[in-house]
């Protein structure tokens, strides 16, 4: 029991540290700026803010081998993001701002499949275990995956440690298996 208690404390402290780091990033001025950008996005005819064009540009620029295996960790692409900004003057972009396509750029459908498989395994393991850490880790993986559908979360530095911590706990952790409800109260 003491070992389980230490794990619980470590998990809680790591969650608090990530939360504190997010509060340092999201200052009132930062939130106000984010709200104005969001407001501008809703006023645009293209709600994807050019991300759909970026995704099409990336897919057109990948060869069949690159779609399968990706361009590697340093993989990049060049595209015209908008008429006002010529991204070619800034050089190649190493991030695709369109959900899972970022993983395809870096490691192809092979990496996308492997990460998806690990996330699915983590969610299933989280459902099978009854301890709070497994359930919290499963919820983290689920929320990360939903958020990743529209905008890649793999380049959001404060989020990644939380994602990989949750992945490690659900895939490799030894949480308690799901027990029958009320079974601990019986004195047979």
Beta strands, then each sheet from edge to edge (+ up, - down):
end
